[in-house]
Amino acid sequence: MPLNDKEQEILDEIERQFLKDDPKLARAVLAAEPTQMFRRATQRSVAGLVVGLALMLFFFTSNTLVAMVGFIIMVASTFVFVVALRRRTMGIGPANLSPASWLDQLRSKWRR
């Protein structure tokens, strides 16, 4: 069921009020582009892999516990990368929450 004019007007007013009340958050939401989020997750994953590999290689013979921590860091970094890759290819998650798409999703749910 689509929104009538009064409901659409109320929704637009809520959006304007949100943008007026918290412009810093509004700018942050608008600036959160999917490609930037994926790039950041990829950079963090690669850094984690490098740090984990270095820990594992340097401490494998002398301190096995630190080497295991390095391995765990490598596994966690790989997991973060896979999740970011899935979100990018499937279009789910925070990368898909720009104000326009969020409002479109909300409107489509309201119409059902």
C-alpha positions as a LaTeX table, in Angstrom:
\begin{tabular}{lrrr}
\hline
Residue & $x$ (\AA) & $y$ (\AA) & $z$ (\AA) \\
\hline
Met1 & 0.00 & 0.00 & 0.00 \\
Pro2 & 1.60 & 3.30 & $-1.06$ \\
Leu3 & 1.90 & 6.28 & 1.21 \\
Asn4 & $-0.77$ & 8.91 & 0.91 \\
Asp5 & 0.16 & 12.60 & 0.59 \\
Lys6 & $-0.07$ & 13.27 & 4.32 \\
Glu7 & 2.14 & 10.31 & 5.22 \\
Gln8 & 4.66 & 11.27 & 2.53 \\
Glu9 & 4.73 & 14.81 & 3.91 \\
Ile10 & 5.33 & 13.50 & 7.45 \\
Leu11 & 8.15 & 11.26 & 6.22 \\
Asp12 & 9.77 & 14.15 & 4.34 \\
Glu13 & 9.51 & 16.33 & 7.45 \\
Ile14 & 11.19 & 13.63 & 9.56 \\
Glu15 & 14.01 & 13.43 & 7.01 \\
Arg16 & 14.49 & 17.23 & 6.95 \\
Gln17 & 14.46 & 17.35 & 10.76 \\
Phe18 & 17.09 & 14.60 & 10.95 \\
Leu19 & 19.34 & 16.43 & 8.49 \\
Lys20 & 18.86 & 19.68 & 10.42 \\
Asp21 & 19.33 & 18.23 & 13.91 \\
Asp22 & 22.47 & 16.23 & 13.21 \\
Pro23 & 24.28 & 17.51 & 10.10 \\
Lys24 & 27.53 & 15.82 & 11.15 \\
Leu25 & 25.88 & 12.39 & 11.15 \\
Ala26 & 24.11 & 13.18 & 7.89 \\
Arg27 & 27.45 & 14.06 & 6.24 \\
Ala28 & 29.02 & 10.90 & 7.63 \\
Val29 & 26.21 & 8.75 & 6.24 \\
Leu30 & 26.39 & 10.45 & 2.86 \\
Ala31 & 30.20 & 10.11 & 2.77 \\
Ala32 & 30.13 & 6.39 & 3.54 \\
Glu33 & 30.46 & 5.14 & $-0.02$ \\
Pro34 & 30.55 & 1.39 & $-0.60$ \\
Thr35 & 33.88 & 1.52 & $-2.47$ \\
Gln36 & 35.56 & 3.44 & 0.36 \\
Met37 & 34.26 & 1.00 & 2.96 \\
Phe38 & 35.46 & $-1.97$ & 0.90 \\
Arg39 & 38.85 & $-0.34$ & 0.36 \\
Arg40 & 39.25 & 0.32 & 4.09 \\
Ala41 & 38.30 & $-3.26$ & 4.97 \\
Thr42 & 40.73 & $-4.59$ & 2.35 \\
Gln43 & 43.57 & $-2.41$ & 3.64 \\
Arg44 & 42.94 & $-3.53$ & 7.21 \\
Ser45 & 42.78 & $-7.17$ & 6.14 \\
Val46 & 46.06 & $-6.98$ & 4.24 \\
Ala47 & 47.73 & $-5.23$ & 7.18 \\
Gly48 & 46.41 & $-7.91$ & 9.53 \\
Leu49 & 47.68 & $-10.66$ & 7.25 \\
Val50 & 51.14 & $-9.09$ & 7.09 \\
Val51 & 51.33 & $-8.58$ & 10.86 \\
Gly52 & 50.02 & $-12.08$ & 11.56 \\
Leu53 & 52.44 & $-13.65$ & 9.09 \\
Ala54 & 55.37 & $-11.70$ & 10.55 \\
Leu55 & 54.46 & $-12.78$ & 14.09 \\
Met56 & 54.07 & $-16.36$ & 13.02 \\
Leu57 & 57.36 & $-16.52$ & 11.12 \\
Phe58 & 59.50 & $-14.66$ & 13.66 \\
Phe59 & 58.23 & $-16.42$ & 16.77 \\
Phe60 & 57.48 & $-19.91$ & 15.44 \\
Thr61 & 60.60 & $-21.52$ & 16.89 \\
Ser62 & 61.12 & $-19.36$ & 19.96 \\
Asn63 & 57.63 & $-18.65$ & 21.30 \\
Thr64 & 54.86 & $-20.84$ & 19.93 \\
Leu65 & 52.12 & $-18.95$ & 21.77 \\
Val66 & 52.95 & $-15.69$ & 19.97 \\
Ala67 & 53.10 & $-17.61$ & 16.68 \\
Met68 & 49.58 & $-18.95$ & 17.35 \\
Val69 & 48.37 & $-15.40$ & 18.03 \\
Gly70 & 49.84 & $-14.42$ & 14.65 \\
Phe71 & 47.96 & $-17.28$ & 13.01 \\
Ile72 & 44.71 & $-16.23$ & 14.69 \\
Ile73 & 45.25 & $-12.66$ & 13.43 \\
Met74 & 45.73 & $-14.04$ & 9.91 \\
Val75 & 42.52 & $-16.07$ & 10.11 \\
Ala76 & 40.55 & $-13.10$ & 11.48 \\
Ser77 & 41.91 & $-10.84$ & 8.74 \\
Thr78 & 40.89 & $-13.32$ & 6.09 \\
Phe79 & 37.42 & $-13.53$ & 7.62 \\
Val80 & 37.07 & $-9.72$ & 7.57 \\
Phe81 & 38.11 & $-9.65$ & 3.92 \\
Val82 & 35.66 & $-12.40$ & 2.93 \\
Val83 & 32.79 & $-10.64$ & 4.73 \\
Ala84 & 33.64 & $-7.33$ & 3.04 \\
Leu85 & 33.84 & $-9.05$ & $-0.33$ \\
Arg86 & 30.45 & $-10.70$ & 0.19 \\
Arg87 & 28.86 & $-7.42$ & 1.23 \\
Arg88 & 30.27 & $-5.74$ & $-1.85$ \\
Thr89 & 29.15 & $-8.42$ & $-4.29$ \\
Met90 & 25.76 & $-9.07$ & $-2.69$ \\
Gly91 & 24.96 & $-5.45$ & $-1.87$ \\
Ile92 & 24.13 & $-5.99$ & 1.81 \\
Gly93 & 25.26 & $-4.31$ & 4.98 \\
Pro94 & 26.17 & $-0.74$ & 5.87 \\
Ala95 & 27.50 & $-0.03$ & 2.41 \\
Asn96 & 23.91 & $-0.06$ & 1.18 \\
Leu97 & 22.51 & 2.37 & 3.77 \\
Ser98 & 22.77 & 5.74 & 2.08 \\
Pro99 & 19.86 & 8.01 & 3.05 \\
Ala100 & 18.24 & 7.70 & $-0.37$ \\
Ser101 & 18.39 & 3.91 & $-0.53$ \\
Trp102 & 17.40 & 3.64 & 3.12 \\
Leu103 & 14.32 & 5.76 & 2.51 \\
Asp104 & 13.49 & 3.81 & $-0.64$ \\
Gln105 & 13.69 & 0.56 & 1.32 \\
Leu106 & 11.54 & 2.00 & 4.08 \\
Arg107 & 8.96 & 3.21 & 1.57 \\
Ser108 & 8.85 & $-0.15$ & $-0.21$ \\
Lys109 & 8.33 & $-1.91$ & 3.12 \\
Trp110 & 5.56 & 0.54 & 4.01 \\
Arg111 & 3.81 & $-0.16$ & 0.71 \\
Arg112 & 3.65 & $-3.92$ & 1.39 \\
\hline
\end{tabular}
